[in-house]
Amino acid sequence: MNSIDIDVFSCEQMNELGVKLAANLPNGSVVALLGDLGAGKTTLVRGVAKGLHIDEVVQSPTFNIMKLYLKGDRPLIHIDAYRLADLDTDIGLDEYIGYETGLTMIEWPLFIEKLLPVNTLFIEITITGETSRHLHIYSKDESLLEVVK
């Protein structure tokens, strides 16, 4: 699996990366966000929303599980799978993951790993300081890595 590593030093840089993803990822892309609480997963999703010209406030959908943003350049599906860890029931998320005309961002994706498509873009965020983060980005689809470079 191919990968690249990026260091960001502020929320603004994390947002800029999100804007870049929004501008360059093809429709139907799935981005799996891994990292501890407070690592910056939702911050990155906010950057994607900004890049898609979504004016709504983006918050982690922990208690809702999924939030759809339809009032932008294209749909943004934001999933937080944290509360699905012990759920053994099909709740229909597969209909939204890889939504053909939008982007799907998934926090805590390992809880729904069987639903992730083969060409998922994984972004593993590690806290390295108060505002600095190390991002390890990997995918089986090399073209998705090109978007981040």
N, CA and C atoms as a LAMMPS dump frame, in Angstrom:
ITEM: TIMESTEP
0
ITEM: NUMBER OF ATOMS
447
ITEM: BOX BOUNDS ff ff ff
-5.0000000000000000e+02 5.0000000000000000e+02
-5.0000000000000000e+02 5.0000000000000000e+02
-5.0000000000000000e+02 5.0000000000000000e+02
ITEM: ATOMS id mol type element x y z
1 1 1 N 0.854 -1.175 0
2 1 2 C 0 0 0
3 1 3 C 0.9 1.238 0
4 2 1 N 0.618 2.171 -0.871
5 2 2 C 1.4 3.391 -0.985
6 2 3 C 0.994 4.391 0.085
7 3 1 N 1.953 5.246 0.481
8 3 2 C 1.645 6.219 1.531
9 3 3 C 2.509 7.464 1.388
10 4 1 N 2.037 8.533 2.031
11 4 2 C 2.824 9.746 2.177
12 4 3 C 2.623 10.25 3.603
13 5 1 N 3.543 11.066 4.064
14 5 2 C 3.472 11.638 5.402
15 5 3 C 3.542 13.157 5.299
16 6 1 N 2.705 13.811 6.099
17 6 2 C 2.646 15.27 6.122
18 6 3 C 2.601 15.728 7.567
19 7 1 N 3.281 16.805 7.863
20 7 2 C 3.188 17.428 9.18
21 7 3 C 2.442 18.747 9.03
22 8 1 N 1.472 18.974 9.913
23 8 2 C 0.769 20.252 9.95
24 8 3 C 0.989 20.849 11.332
25 9 1 N 0.994 22.167 11.386
26 9 2 C 1.367 22.849 12.625
27 9 3 C 0.28 23.759 13.181
28 10 1 N -0.908 23.728 12.539
29 10 2 C -1.994 24.583 13.018
30 10 3 C -3.326 24.063 12.494
31 11 1 N -4.402 24.528 13.113
32 11 2 C -5.751 24.205 12.626
33 11 3 C -5.936 24.755 11.218
34 12 1 N -5.342 25.913 10.946
35 12 2 C -5.464 26.523 9.622
36 12 3 C -4.869 25.611 8.55
37 13 1 N -3.715 25.016 8.841
38 13 2 C -3.1 24.105 7.868
39 13 3 C -3.947 22.847 7.683
40 14 1 N -4.567 22.366 8.757
41 14 2 C -5.443 21.2 8.649
42 14 3 C -6.65 21.555 7.783
43 15 1 N -7.194 22.754 7.982
44 15 2 C -8.31 23.228 7.155
45 15 3 C -7.898 23.346 5.689
46 16 1 N -6.702 23.858 5.44
47 16 2 C -6.211 23.994 4.066
48 16 3 C -6.121 22.638 3.374
49 17 1 N -5.683 21.63 4.123
50 17 2 C -5.627 20.283 3.554
51 17 3 C -7.04 19.816 3.205
52 18 1 N -8.008 20.096 4.066
53 18 2 C -9.397 19.747 3.78
54 18 3 C -9.914 20.421 2.528
55 19 1 N -9.597 21.696 2.369
56 19 2 C -10.006 22.442 1.165
57 19 3 C -9.393 21.789 -0.077
58 20 1 N -8.142 21.39 0.033
59 20 2 C -7.452 20.74 -1.081
60 20 3 C -8.115 19.407 -1.432
61 21 1 N -8.485 18.646 -0.414
62 21 2 C -9.181 17.379 -0.658
63 21 3 C -10.51 17.621 -1.363
64 22 1 N -11.261 18.613 -0.881
65 22 2 C -12.566 18.925 -1.475
66 22 3 C -12.433 19.298 -2.947
67 23 1 N -11.382 20.027 -3.269
68 23 2 C -11.194 20.498 -4.64
69 23 3 C -10.739 19.387 -5.585
70 24 1 N -10.067 18.371 -5.05
71 24 2 C -9.4 17.416 -5.929
72 24 3 C -9.861 15.966 -5.857
73 25 1 N -10.571 15.582 -4.801
74 25 2 C -11.034 14.198 -4.726
75 25 3 C -12.2 13.986 -5.688
76 26 1 N -12.211 12.86 -6.379
77 26 2 C -13.331 12.593 -7.283
78 26 3 C -14.61 12.246 -6.52
79 27 1 N -15.744 12.443 -7.163
80 27 2 C -17.022 12.053 -6.575
81 27 3 C -16.983 10.582 -6.183
82 28 1 N -17.635 10.269 -5.078
83 28 2 C -17.68 8.898 -4.586
84 28 3 C -16.515 8.525 -3.701
85 29 1 N -15.584 9.458 -3.474
86 29 2 C -14.416 9.155 -2.639
87 29 3 C -14.821 8.971 -1.184
88 30 1 N -14.11 8.056 -0.53
89 30 2 C -14.301 7.795 0.888
90 30 3 C -12.977 8.054 1.592
91 31 1 N -13.035 8.903 2.623
92 31 2 C -11.844 9.226 3.411
93 31 3 C -12.088 8.721 4.832
94 32 1 N -11.225 7.822 5.281
95 32 2 C -11.311 7.245 6.618
96 32 3 C -10.323 7.978 7.519
97 33 1 N -10.831 8.57 8.592
98 33 2 C -10.013 9.387 9.491
99 33 3 C -9.749 8.631 10.786
100 34 1 N -8.475 8.375 11.043
101 34 2 C -8.076 7.665 12.243
102 34 3 C -7.29 8.603 13.148
103 35 1 N -7.457 8.449 14.452
104 35 2 C -6.708 9.276 15.398
105 35 3 C -7.443 9.37 16.717
106 36 1 N -6.694 9.722 17.742
107 36 2 C -7.266 9.855 19.082
108 36 3 C -8.268 11.003 19.137
109 37 1 N -9.019 11.046 20.224
110 37 2 C -9.897 12.189 20.482
111 37 3 C -9.061 13.461 20.481
112 38 1 N -9.533 14.484 19.802
113 38 2 C -8.819 15.755 19.757
114 38 3 C -7.685 15.809 18.755
115 39 1 N -7.541 14.781 17.925
116 39 2 C -6.438 14.751 16.958
117 39 3 C -6.646 15.728 15.804
118 40 1 N -7.899 16.028 15.474
119 40 2 C -8.154 16.959 14.375
120 40 3 C -9.002 16.376 13.256
121 41 1 N -9.641 15.255 13.504
122 41 2 C -10.468 14.628 12.47
123 41 3 C -11.598 15.56 12.022
124 42 1 N -12.335 16.1 12.977
125 42 2 C -13.443 16.995 12.629
126 42 3 C -12.921 18.298 12.034
127 43 1 N -11.778 18.758 12.479
128 43 2 C -11.166 19.963 11.898
129 43 3 C -10.901 19.749 10.411
130 44 1 N -10.409 18.58 10.065
131 44 2 C -10.163 18.277 8.654
132 44 3 C -11.483 18.243 7.875
133 45 1 N -12.523 17.672 8.46
134 45 2 C -13.837 17.644 7.797
135 45 3 C -14.36 19.062 7.602
136 46 1 N -14.126 19.937 8.576
137 46 2 C -14.542 21.342 8.419
138 46 3 C -13.856 21.985 7.224
139 47 1 N -12.588 21.645 7.014
140 47 2 C -11.874 22.159 5.844
141 47 3 C -12.472 21.649 4.549
142 48 1 N -12.863 20.385 4.529
143 48 2 C -13.523 19.826 3.341
144 48 3 C -14.836 20.576 3.095
145 49 1 N -15.617 20.787 4.158
146 49 2 C -16.881 21.52 4.026
147 49 3 C -16.635 22.927 3.48
148 50 1 N -15.605 23.571 3.987
149 50 2 C -15.259 24.917 3.494
150 50 3 C -14.933 24.865 2.001
151 51 1 N -14.163 23.857 1.604
152 51 2 C -13.796 23.707 0.195
153 51 3 C -14.979 23.406 -0.7
154 52 1 N -16.029 22.825 -0.12
155 52 2 C -17.249 22.532 -0.88
156 52 3 C -18.266 23.662 -0.794
157 53 1 N -17.881 24.768 -0.152
158 53 2 C -18.739 25.943 0.033
159 53 3 C -20.008 25.607 0.81
160 54 1 N -19.835 24.807 1.853
161 54 2 C -20.931 24.468 2.762
162 54 3 C -20.868 25.453 3.913
163 55 1 N -21.952 26.187 4.126
164 55 2 C -21.984 27.232 5.142
165 55 3 C -22.458 26.747 6.51
166 56 1 N -22.981 25.535 6.584
167 56 2 C -23.475 25.009 7.855
168 56 3 C -22.326 24.76 8.823
169 57 1 N -22.625 24.813 10.111
170 57 2 C -21.634 24.499 11.135
171 57 3 C -21.388 22.997 11.121
172 58 1 N -20.139 22.597 11.018
173 58 2 C -19.777 21.182 10.987
174 58 3 C -19.282 20.774 12.37
175 59 1 N -19.999 19.826 12.97
176 59 2 C -19.601 19.264 14.248
177 59 3 C -19.565 17.757 14.092
178 60 1 N -18.789 17.105 14.949
179 60 2 C -18.721 15.656 14.892
180 60 3 C -20.109 15.07 15.165
181 61 1 N -20.576 14.185 14.301
182 61 2 C -21.919 13.621 14.477
183 61 3 C -21.95 12.419 15.424
184 62 1 N -21.194 12.488 16.512
185 62 2 C -21.062 11.353 17.418
186 62 3 C -22.401 10.793 17.853
187 63 1 N -23.327 11.633 18.252
188 63 2 C -24.607 11.142 18.753
189 63 3 C -25.622 10.915 17.642
190 64 1 N -25.41 11.519 16.48
191 64 2 C -26.294 11.316 15.336
192 64 3 C -25.797 10.194 14.439
193 65 1 N -24.542 9.854 14.54
194 65 2 C -23.819 8.883 13.722
195 65 3 C -23.501 9.445 12.341
196 66 1 N -24.453 10.103 11.702
197 66 2 C -24.21 10.621 10.359
198 66 3 C -24.875 11.982 10.181
199 67 1 N -24.185 12.836 9.446
200 67 2 C -24.727 14.151 9.109
201 67 3 C -24.526 14.353 7.609
202 68 1 N -25.583 14.76 6.93
203 68 2 C -25.514 15.048 5.499
204 68 3 C -25.505 16.549 5.296
205 69 1 N -24.593 17.016 4.47
206 69 2 C -24.532 18.427 4.096
207 69 3 C -24.788 18.479 2.598
208 70 1 N -25.924 19.011 2.22
209 70 2 C -26.33 19 0.82
210 70 3 C -26.302 20.372 0.163
211 71 1 N -26.038 21.419 0.937
212 71 2 C -26.088 22.78 0.397
213 71 3 C -24.694 23.307 0.089
214 72 1 N -23.991 22.618 -0.774
215 72 2 C -22.666 23.036 -1.206
216 72 3 C -22.459 22.65 -2.655
217 73 1 N -21.214 22.686 -3.09
218 73 2 C -20.907 22.334 -4.473
219 73 3 C -21.266 20.886 -4.786
220 74 1 N -21.137 20.025 -3.807
221 74 2 C -21.546 18.625 -3.91
222 74 3 C -21.772 18.097 -2.497
223 75 1 N -22.479 17.001 -2.35
224 75 2 C -22.812 16.506 -1.014
225 75 3 C -21.585 16.073 -0.212
226 76 1 N -21.671 16.309 1.098
227 76 2 C -20.669 15.827 2.049
228 76 3 C -21.401 14.953 3.049
229 77 1 N -20.953 13.713 3.163
230 77 2 C -21.502 12.787 4.143
231 77 3 C -20.449 12.633 5.222
232 78 1 N -20.811 12.982 6.465
233 78 2 C -19.878 12.943 7.592
234 78 3 C -20.4 11.895 8.57
235 79 1 N -19.63 10.828 8.745
236 79 2 C -20.023 9.717 9.603
237 79 3 C -19.054 9.617 10.774
238 80 1 N -19.599 9.419 11.966
239 80 2 C -18.796 9.122 13.146
240 80 3 C -19.243 7.744 13.624
241 81 1 N -18.404 6.75 13.414
242 81 2 C -18.772 5.361 13.704
243 81 3 C -18.422 4.924 15.123
244 82 1 N -17.997 5.854 15.963
245 82 2 C -17.548 5.504 17.316
246 82 3 C -18.6 4.709 18.086
247 83 1 N -19.837 5.125 18.02
248 83 2 C -20.906 4.471 18.781
249 83 3 C -21.38 3.177 18.136
250 84 1 N -20.789 2.793 17.008
251 84 2 C -21.187 1.571 16.318
252 84 3 C -20.277 0.388 16.657
253 85 1 N -19.39 0.573 17.618
254 85 2 C -18.393 -0.438 17.951
255 85 3 C -19.002 -1.803 18.238
256 86 1 N -20.065 -1.862 18.989
257 86 2 C -20.654 -3.141 19.358
258 86 3 C -21.972 -3.414 18.651
259 87 1 N -22.269 -2.615 17.645
260 87 2 C -23.533 -2.763 16.931
261 87 3 C -23.39 -3.84 15.873
262 88 1 N -24.262 -4.808 15.912
263 88 2 C -24.201 -5.91 14.957
264 88 3 C -25.403 -5.877 14.019
265 89 1 N -25.931 -4.684 13.803
266 89 2 C -27.131 -4.514 12.995
267 89 3 C -26.823 -3.623 11.798
268 90 1 N -27.423 -3.943 10.68
269 90 2 C -27.283 -3.112 9.484
270 90 3 C -28.2 -1.898 9.645
271 91 1 N -27.6 -0.7 9.649
272 91 2 C -28.407 0.512 9.813
273 91 3 C -28.446 1.344 8.527
274 92 1 N -27.978 0.779 7.427
275 92 2 C -28.094 1.438 6.136
276 92 3 C -26.976 2.388 5.765
277 93 1 N -25.878 2.391 6.514
278 93 2 C -24.771 3.3 6.184
279 93 3 C -24.168 3 4.814
280 94 1 N -24.223 1.752 4.398
281 94 2 C -23.626 1.381 3.124
282 94 3 C -24.22 2.155 1.949
283 95 1 N -25.433 2.676 2.113
284 95 2 C -26.058 3.467 1.052
285 95 3 C -25.409 4.842 0.905
286 96 1 N -24.724 5.302 1.929
287 96 2 C -24.113 6.631 1.918
288 96 3 C -22.606 6.601 1.745
289 97 1 N -21.982 5.496 2.092
290 97 2 C -20.527 5.396 1.967
291 97 3 C -20.184 5.27 0.493
292 98 1 N -19.417 6.228 0.007
293 98 2 C -19.09 6.263 -1.416
294 98 3 C -20.218 6.841 -2.252
295 99 1 N -21.043 7.691 -1.64
296 99 2 C -22.167 8.337 -2.327
297 99 3 C -21.674 8.916 -3.648
298 100 1 N -22.296 8.512 -4.727
299 100 2 C -21.745 8.721 -6.064
300 100 3 C -21.498 10.166 -6.48
301 101 1 N -22.209 11.131 -5.917
302 101 2 C -21.992 12.515 -6.338
303 101 3 C -21.318 13.36 -5.267
304 102 1 N -20.833 12.734 -4.207
305 102 2 C -20.265 13.511 -3.114
306 102 3 C -19.014 12.885 -2.528
307 103 1 N -18.678 13.37 -1.337
308 103 2 C -17.528 12.867 -0.585
309 103 3 C -18.031 12.317 0.741
310 104 1 N -17.448 11.219 1.183
311 104 2 C -17.791 10.623 2.465
312 104 3 C -16.571 10.661 3.37
313 105 1 N -16.726 11.299 4.528
314 105 2 C -15.659 11.391 5.527
315 105 3 C -16.109 10.568 6.736
316 106 1 N -15.267 9.625 7.174
317 106 2 C -15.664 8.725 8.256
318 106 3 C -14.665 8.804 9.405
319 107 1 N -15.16 9.238 10.569
320 107 2 C -14.356 9.2 11.784
321 107 3 C -14.569 7.839 12.447
322 108 1 N -13.526 7.299 13.049
323 108 2 C -13.55 5.98 13.696
324 108 3 C -13.988 4.893 12.705
325 109 1 N -13.353 4.83 11.536
326 109 2 C -13.796 3.919 10.477
327 109 3 C -13.594 2.436 10.788
328 110 1 N -12.708 2.099 11.702
329 110 2 C -12.443 0.686 11.954
330 110 3 C -13.639 -0.029 12.572
331 111 1 N -14.579 0.738 13.125
332 111 2 C -15.779 0.126 13.681
333 111 3 C -16.75 -0.324 12.59
334 112 1 N -16.551 0.165 11.372
335 112 2 C -17.393 -0.251 10.24
336 112 3 C -16.505 -0.666 9.063
337 113 1 N -15.373 -1.23 9.37
338 113 2 C -14.362 -1.547 8.364
339 113 3 C -14.906 -2.378 7.202
340 114 1 N -15.828 -3.286 7.48
341 114 2 C -16.354 -4.147 6.415
342 114 3 C -17.157 -3.357 5.372
343 115 1 N -17.549 -2.12 5.701
344 115 2 C -18.305 -1.291 4.764
345 115 3 C -17.406 -0.406 3.891
346 116 1 N -16.121 -0.343 4.205
347 116 2 C -15.215 0.551 3.478
348 116 3 C -14.849 -0.033 2.118
349 117 1 N -14.907 0.78 1.071
350 117 2 C -14.493 0.282 -0.243
351 117 3 C -12.979 0.083 -0.308
352 118 1 N -12.556 -0.723 -1.254
353 118 2 C -11.138 -1.051 -1.416
354 118 3 C -10.29 0.2 -1.643
355 119 1 N -10.83 1.19 -2.348
356 119 2 C -10.055 2.391 -2.695
357 119 3 C -10.22 3.529 -1.686
358 120 1 N -10.481 3.197 -0.434
359 120 2 C -10.599 4.213 0.614
360 120 3 C -9.264 4.925 0.808
361 121 1 N -9.322 6.23 1.049
362 121 2 C -8.146 7.018 1.413
363 121 3 C -8.124 7.101 2.936
364 122 1 N -7.076 6.574 3.549
365 122 2 C -6.938 6.583 5.004
366 122 3 C -6.028 7.731 5.42
367 123 1 N -6.454 8.485 6.421
368 123 2 C -5.621 9.544 6.985
369 123 3 C -5.527 9.287 8.487
370 124 1 N -4.349 8.887 8.91
371 124 2 C -4.089 8.608 10.32
372 124 3 C -3.421 9.836 10.931
373 125 1 N -4.084 10.433 11.921
374 125 2 C -3.612 11.689 12.514
375 125 3 C -3.048 11.406 13.899
376 126 1 N -1.802 11.815 14.101
377 126 2 C -1.139 11.641 15.386
378 126 3 C -0.828 13.012 15.975
379 127 1 N -1.193 13.207 17.234
380 127 2 C -0.895 14.465 17.926
381 127 3 C 0.596 14.499 18.238
382 128 1 N 1.27 15.571 17.795
383 128 2 C 2.702 15.709 18.05
384 128 3 C 3.024 16.938 18.898
385 129 1 N 2.025 17.764 19.159
386 129 2 C 2.197 18.968 19.965
387 129 3 C 0.85 19.618 20.182
388 130 1 N 0.845 20.773 20.816
389 130 2 C -0.423 21.443 21.116
390 130 3 C -1.278 21.666 19.869
391 131 1 N -0.664 22.143 18.803
392 131 2 C -1.403 22.358 17.553
393 131 3 C -0.794 21.603 16.379
394 132 1 N 0.267 20.873 16.595
395 132 2 C 0.917 20.165 15.488
396 132 3 C 0.454 18.712 15.422
397 133 1 N 0.371 18.221 14.188
398 133 2 C -0.086 16.86 13.924
399 133 3 C 0.761 16.235 12.828
400 134 1 N 0.926 14.923 12.922
401 134 2 C 1.573 14.155 11.856
402 134 3 C 0.482 13.34 11.17
403 135 1 N 0.413 13.44 9.852
404 135 2 C -0.584 12.707 9.085
405 135 3 C 0.099 11.641 8.245
406 136 1 N -0.303 10.412 8.452
407 136 2 C 0.155 9.287 7.635
408 136 3 C -1.028 8.946 6.732
409 137 1 N -0.843 9.138 5.428
410 137 2 C -1.93 9.017 4.462
411 137 3 C -1.613 7.851 3.532
412 138 1 N -2.587 6.928 3.403
413 138 2 C -2.335 5.761 2.572
414 138 3 C -3.609 5.27 1.896
415 139 1 N -3.405 4.573 0.781
416 139 2 C -4.516 4.027 0.011
417 139 3 C -3.972 3.006 -0.981
418 140 1 N -4.81 2.086 -1.353
419 140 2 C -4.45 1.161 -2.428
420 140 3 C -4.56 1.86 -3.788
421 141 1 N -5.274 2.973 -3.813
422 141 2 C -5.475 3.737 -5.047
423 141 3 C -4.469 4.886 -5.093
424 142 1 N -3.415 4.723 -5.866
425 142 2 C -2.343 5.712 -5.973
426 142 3 C -2.866 7.087 -6.403
427 143 1 N -3.9 7.128 -7.234
428 143 2 C -4.415 8.405 -7.714
429 143 3 C -4.979 9.255 -6.574
430 144 1 N -5.491 8.617 -5.52
431 144 2 C -5.993 9.38 -4.373
432 144 3 C -4.852 10.034 -3.599
433 145 1 N -3.698 9.389 -3.576
434 145 2 C -2.535 9.986 -2.899
435 145 3 C -2.034 11.207 -3.664
436 146 1 N -2.169 11.175 -4.977
437 146 2 C -1.737 12.315 -5.796
438 146 3 C -2.487 13.591 -5.422
439 147 1 N -3.728 13.449 -4.99
440 147 2 C -4.554 14.581 -4.6
441 147 3 C -3.94 15.327 -3.422
442 148 1 N -3.266 14.602 -2.557
443 148 2 C -2.722 15.182 -1.322
444 148 3 C -1.353 15.809 -1.53
445 149 1 N -0.614 15.359 -2.511
446 149 2 C 0.763 15.826 -2.737
447 149 3 C 0.809 17.293 -3.142
